[in-house]
Amino acid sequence: MERNNSMTASNQSNGLDQQKKKWGSDERATWNGEQITKRSYIKEVVSKLSKLVDHFNVQQYGALSYDEAKFPLYVIKTKQWDSAKPVVLITGGVHGYETSGVHGALEFARIQSKALVGLNNELFEKYFNLVIAPCVSPWGYETINRWNPNTVDPNRSFYQESPAEESANLMNMVTSIDGNILVHFDLHETTDTDNTVFRPALAARDASTHDNWNIPDGFYLVGNSENPADAFQTAIIKSVEKITHIAPPDKDGKIIGKTITQKGVINYQIKELYLCAGMTDCDFTTTTEVYPDSHKVTDQDCVDAQVAAIVGGLDYLLAKEFN
């Protein structure tokens, strides 16, 4: 895997971040033309799916029109589906540049297909149906980008008639699920390039001001301010801190500008912001945020932290619902 910090300011359009008006079609096309492929979605992501087919149903649920052969979209589902069981939804790569979200989702699926994990050392599928979309934004994965080619952020686009194909395809797939979605884990990262690349580009695109924020040094969670599920978030933090350090708040008690509600947790109005985590009405939702640029962690630590977040959350639900 190529680390996120391989991105440079070359992702920004030459001089466009200095203009005083919102981008039109010409500026968007200029930005798109500057993006280059840095890694392979087919080789790094799709190739791993063949190893899961004995245990899971691996299905294509769409393809991106930018290049349908290059960017097919896949979902990994429980093979012995039982519509009476609650559904666990796991999404990675909504922001394609957030590497451990993609590979964390794949690693969780691999572990489920090969080993016994979780409470009482049993497969989670004894209790849940699993639905795993490991890479929602494959173009973003290949070019290491937050946006899609049209300079649209998929993670602000989960609404009807979405301008982002990535979001629309995922919503259509989720709507087709047979069963009640109990929990949604949306796997993300917060990187140093949020300040050096993506927030400057956002300011340029919208002709607005986006000041740098303090990049949290460590793992944190974003819950739903309308339904925070505090004990669920606590269980995830306790699980993850066995793998990596938890982000401390800044001097004002905040993480990325939001006041913490407990150790390593902030809440957003996820539906109002049209975030991926808000696209269902499930009882439990969390967005993980790994910090891959820390000198304290490796790429594998970041992947393991994503897996620990899922395992910790599901162990909590099993203890709550089945014991």
C-alpha positions as CSV (number, residue, x, y, z in Angstrom):
1,M,0.0,0.0,0.0
2,E,1.2,3.5,-0.7
3,R,1.0,5.8,2.3
4,N,-1.3,8.8,2.2
5,N,1.6,11.1,3.0
6,S,2.9,10.4,-0.5
7,M,0.5,13.1,-1.7
8,T,2.0,16.5,-2.5
9,A,0.7,19.9,-3.2
10,S,0.8,19.0,-6.9
11,N,-2.7,17.7,-6.4
12,Q,-3.8,21.4,-6.3
13,S,-4.4,23.3,-9.5
14,N,-1.7,25.7,-10.6
15,G,-2.9,29.0,-9.3
16,L,-6.5,28.0,-8.9
17,D,-6.3,28.2,-5.1
18,Q,-5.6,31.9,-5.5
19,Q,-8.7,32.8,-7.5
20,K,-11.6,34.7,-6.0
21,K,-14.5,33.0,-7.6
22,K,-16.0,29.6,-7.4
23,W,-14.8,27.0,-9.8
24,G,-16.8,26.5,-13.0
25,S,-16.5,23.7,-15.5
26,D,-13.1,24.9,-16.8
27,E,-11.5,25.0,-13.4
28,R,-12.9,21.6,-12.5
29,A,-11.6,20.2,-15.8
30,T,-8.2,21.7,-15.1
31,W,-8.1,20.1,-11.7
32,N,-9.1,16.7,-13.0
33,G,-6.5,16.9,-15.7
34,E,-3.8,17.3,-13.1
35,Q,-4.7,14.0,-11.3
36,I,-2.5,11.0,-12.0
37,T,-2.9,7.3,-11.1
38,K,-0.6,6.4,-8.2
39,R,-1.8,2.8,-7.4
40,S,-4.0,0.1,-8.8
41,Y,-7.5,-0.6,-7.5
42,I,-7.7,-3.8,-9.5
43,K,-4.3,-5.1,-8.2
44,E,-4.6,-3.9,-4.6
45,V,-8.3,-4.3,-3.8
46,V,-10.2,-6.4,-6.4
47,S,-7.6,-9.1,-6.5
48,K,-8.2,-9.8,-2.8
49,L,-11.9,-10.6,-3.4
50,S,-11.2,-13.9,-5.1
51,K,-9.9,-15.2,-1.8
52,L,-13.2,-14.5,-0.1
53,V,-15.6,-16.2,-2.4
54,D,-15.6,-19.6,-0.6
55,H,-17.0,-17.9,2.5
56,F,-18.9,-14.9,1.2
57,N,-21.1,-13.9,-1.7
58,V,-18.9,-11.3,-3.6
59,Q,-21.2,-9.3,-5.9
60,Q,-20.7,-6.4,-8.2
61,Y,-23.3,-3.7,-7.4
62,G,-22.3,-1.1,-10.0
63,A,-19.4,0.6,-11.8
64,L,-18.2,4.1,-12.2
65,S,-18.9,5.7,-15.6
66,Y,-15.4,7.2,-15.6
67,D,-14.2,3.8,-16.7
68,E,-16.6,0.9,-16.0
69,A,-14.0,-1.8,-16.7
70,K,-11.4,-0.2,-14.4
71,F,-13.8,0.8,-11.6
72,P,-16.3,-2.0,-10.9
73,L,-17.9,-1.7,-7.4
74,Y,-18.1,-4.8,-5.2
75,V,-19.9,-5.8,-2.0
76,I,-19.0,-8.7,0.2
77,K,-22.1,-10.4,1.8
78,T,-22.9,-13.2,4.2
79,K,-23.4,-16.3,2.0
80,Q,-25.8,-18.0,4.4
81,W,-28.1,-15.0,4.6
82,D,-30.9,-15.0,7.2
83,S,-33.2,-12.1,6.9
84,A,-34.2,-12.6,10.6
85,K,-30.7,-11.6,11.7
86,P,-29.7,-7.9,12.1
87,V,-27.4,-6.5,9.4
88,V,-23.9,-5.1,10.0
89,L,-22.9,-2.6,7.3
90,I,-19.2,-1.8,6.8
91,T,-18.0,0.8,4.3
92,G,-14.5,1.8,3.4
93,G,-12.9,4.1,0.9
94,V,-15.7,6.6,0.7
95,H,-12.8,8.9,0.6
96,G,-10.5,6.9,-1.7
97,Y,-7.3,8.3,-0.3
98,E,-8.0,7.0,3.2
99,T,-6.1,3.7,2.7
100,S,-6.7,1.8,6.0
101,G,-10.4,2.1,5.6
102,V,-10.3,0.1,2.4
103,H,-7.8,-2.5,3.7
104,G,-9.3,-2.6,7.1
105,A,-12.7,-3.6,5.6
106,L,-10.9,-6.3,3.5
107,E,-8.9,-7.5,6.5
108,F,-12.0,-7.9,8.6
109,A,-13.6,-9.9,5.8
110,R,-10.5,-12.1,5.5
111,I,-10.5,-12.8,9.3
112,Q,-14.1,-13.7,9.2
113,S,-13.5,-16.1,6.4
114,K,-10.6,-17.8,8.1
115,A,-10.8,-17.5,11.8
116,L,-13.0,-17.3,14.8
117,V,-13.1,-13.8,16.4
118,G,-15.1,-11.8,18.7
119,L,-17.1,-12.5,21.8
120,N,-17.1,-16.2,22.9
121,N,-14.7,-16.9,20.0
122,E,-17.4,-17.3,17.5
123,L,-17.9,-16.0,14.0
124,F,-20.0,-12.8,14.0
125,E,-22.1,-14.3,11.3
126,K,-23.7,-16.6,13.8
127,Y,-25.6,-13.5,15.0
128,F,-25.4,-11.0,12.1
129,N,-25.5,-10.7,8.3
130,L,-22.4,-8.9,7.1
131,V,-22.5,-6.4,4.2
132,I,-19.0,-5.0,3.4
133,A,-18.3,-2.4,0.7
134,P,-14.6,-2.1,0.9
135,C,-13.9,0.6,-1.6
136,V,-16.7,3.0,-2.4
137,S,-14.5,5.4,-4.4
138,P,-12.0,3.4,-6.5
139,W,-11.0,6.4,-8.7
140,G,-10.2,8.3,-5.5
141,Y,-8.2,5.2,-4.3
142,E,-6.1,5.2,-7.4
143,T,-5.4,8.9,-7.6
144,I,-5.2,9.2,-3.7
145,N,-8.0,11.8,-3.6
146,R,-10.8,12.9,-1.4
147,W,-13.0,14.1,-4.3
148,N,-14.2,12.3,-7.4
149,P,-13.2,13.4,-10.9
150,N,-15.9,16.1,-10.8
151,T,-14.5,17.7,-7.7
152,V,-17.4,16.3,-5.7
153,D,-16.9,14.9,-2.2
154,P,-18.8,11.6,-2.0
155,N,-18.9,11.9,1.8
156,R,-21.1,15.0,1.5
157,S,-23.3,13.5,-1.1
158,F,-25.5,10.9,0.5
159,Y,-28.9,12.2,-0.6
160,Q,-31.4,11.6,-3.3
161,E,-30.3,12.4,-6.9
162,S,-26.7,12.6,-5.5
163,P,-24.2,14.3,-7.7
164,A,-21.6,11.6,-6.8
165,E,-21.9,8.3,-8.6
166,E,-20.0,6.7,-5.7
167,S,-22.7,7.7,-3.2
168,A,-25.6,6.9,-5.5
169,N,-24.4,3.4,-6.3
170,L,-23.8,2.6,-2.6
171,M,-27.2,4.0,-1.6
172,N,-28.9,1.9,-4.2
173,M,-27.1,-1.2,-3.0
174,V,-28.0,-0.6,0.6
175,T,-31.6,0.0,-0.2
176,S,-31.8,-3.5,-1.7
177,I,-30.6,-5.2,1.5
178,D,-33.0,-7.8,2.9
179,G,-33.1,-7.2,6.6
180,N,-32.8,-4.6,9.3
181,I,-29.5,-2.7,9.4
182,L,-28.5,-2.5,13.1
183,V,-25.1,-0.9,12.9
184,H,-22.9,0.9,10.4
185,F,-19.1,1.2,10.6
186,D,-17.8,3.8,8.2
187,L,-14.0,3.5,8.1
188,H,-12.0,6.7,7.5
189,E,-8.6,8.5,8.2
190,T,-7.6,12.0,9.1
191,T,-4.2,12.8,7.4
192,D,-1.7,15.6,7.3
193,T,-2.7,16.2,3.7
194,D,-6.1,17.4,4.9
195,N,-4.3,20.7,5.6
196,T,-1.6,20.7,2.9
197,V,-3.8,19.5,-0.1
198,F,-7.5,19.1,0.5
199,R,-8.6,22.0,2.6
200,P,-6.7,24.5,0.3
201,A,-8.4,22.9,-2.7
202,L,-11.8,23.1,-1.1
203,A,-11.2,26.8,-0.3
204,A,-10.2,27.4,-3.9
205,R,-13.2,25.4,-5.4
206,D,-15.7,27.3,-3.3
207,A,-13.9,30.7,-3.2
208,S,-14.2,30.5,0.6
209,T,-11.9,30.4,3.6
210,H,-11.0,27.0,5.2
211,D,-8.4,27.5,7.9
212,N,-6.1,24.7,8.8
213,W,-7.2,22.6,11.7
214,N,-5.1,20.8,14.2
215,I,-4.6,17.3,12.8
216,P,-5.4,14.9,15.7
217,D,-2.4,12.7,16.7
218,G,-4.2,9.4,17.1
219,F,-7.4,7.5,16.5
220,Y,-10.8,9.1,17.2
221,L,-14.5,8.4,16.4
222,V,-17.3,10.5,15.0
223,G,-20.7,9.6,16.4
224,N,-24.2,10.8,15.5
225,S,-25.2,13.8,17.5
226,E,-28.9,12.8,17.2
227,N,-28.2,9.3,18.5
228,P,-24.7,9.3,20.0
229,A,-24.7,5.7,21.4
230,D,-22.1,6.7,23.9
231,A,-21.5,3.2,25.4
232,F,-21.0,1.7,22.0
233,Q,-18.4,4.4,21.1
234,T,-16.7,3.7,24.5
235,A,-16.4,0.0,23.7
236,I,-14.8,0.8,20.3
237,I,-12.2,3.2,21.8
238,K,-11.3,0.5,24.4
239,S,-10.8,-2.0,21.7
240,V,-8.7,0.3,19.5
241,E,-6.5,1.6,22.2
242,K,-5.0,-1.9,22.4
243,I,-3.6,-1.3,18.9
244,T,-2.9,2.4,18.6
245,H,-3.0,5.6,20.6
246,I,-6.2,7.6,21.0
247,A,-6.2,11.3,19.9
248,P,-6.1,13.7,22.8
249,P,-8.2,16.9,22.5
250,D,-6.6,20.3,21.8
251,K,-6.2,23.0,24.5
252,D,-9.9,23.9,24.0
253,G,-11.1,20.3,24.5
254,K,-11.8,19.8,20.8
255,I,-10.9,17.5,18.0
256,I,-11.1,19.1,14.5
257,G,-13.1,21.9,16.0
258,K,-15.7,19.8,17.8
259,T,-15.9,19.4,21.5
260,I,-15.2,15.9,22.7
261,T,-18.1,14.0,24.3
262,Q,-15.8,11.4,25.9
263,K,-12.2,10.2,25.3
264,G,-11.6,10.1,21.6
265,V,-15.2,10.8,20.5
266,I,-16.9,13.8,18.8
267,N,-20.3,13.9,17.3
268,Y,-21.6,15.4,14.0
269,Q,-25.1,15.9,12.6
270,I,-24.4,13.2,10.1
271,K,-27.7,13.4,8.3
272,E,-27.7,17.1,7.9
273,L,-24.1,16.9,6.4
274,Y,-25.2,14.0,4.1
275,L,-22.4,11.8,5.4
276,C,-22.1,8.1,4.5
277,A,-22.7,7.2,8.2
278,G,-26.1,9.0,8.1
279,M,-27.6,7.2,5.0
280,T,-29.5,4.7,7.1
281,D,-31.6,4.9,10.2
282,C,-29.7,2.2,12.1
283,D,-29.5,2.3,15.8
284,F,-25.7,2.3,16.0
285,T,-23.3,4.2,13.8
286,T,-19.7,5.3,14.0
287,T,-17.1,6.8,11.7
288,T,-13.6,5.8,12.5
289,E,-10.7,8.2,12.0
290,V,-7.2,6.7,11.9
291,Y,-4.1,8.9,11.9
292,P,-1.7,7.2,9.4
293,D,1.0,9.9,9.4
294,S,2.0,9.4,13.1
295,H,5.6,8.2,13.6
296,K,4.1,5.9,16.3
297,V,2.2,3.6,13.8
298,T,2.8,1.5,10.8
299,D,0.5,0.8,7.8
300,Q,-0.5,-2.5,9.4
301,D,-1.2,-0.8,12.7
302,C,-3.7,1.4,10.9
303,V,-5.4,-1.5,9.3
304,D,-5.5,-3.4,12.6
305,A,-7.0,-0.4,14.3
306,Q,-9.9,-0.4,11.8
307,V,-10.5,-4.1,12.4
308,A,-10.3,-3.6,16.2
309,A,-13.0,-0.9,15.9
310,I,-15.4,-3.3,14.2
311,V,-14.6,-6.1,16.6
312,G,-15.0,-3.9,19.6
313,G,-18.3,-2.5,18.4
314,L,-19.7,-5.9,17.5
315,D,-18.6,-7.5,20.8
316,Y,-20.4,-4.7,22.6
317,L,-23.6,-5.4,20.6
318,L,-23.4,-9.1,21.2
319,A,-23.0,-8.6,25.0
320,K,-25.9,-6.1,24.9
321,E,-28.3,-8.0,22.6
322,F,-27.5,-11.7,23.1
323,N,-26.4,-12.1,26.7
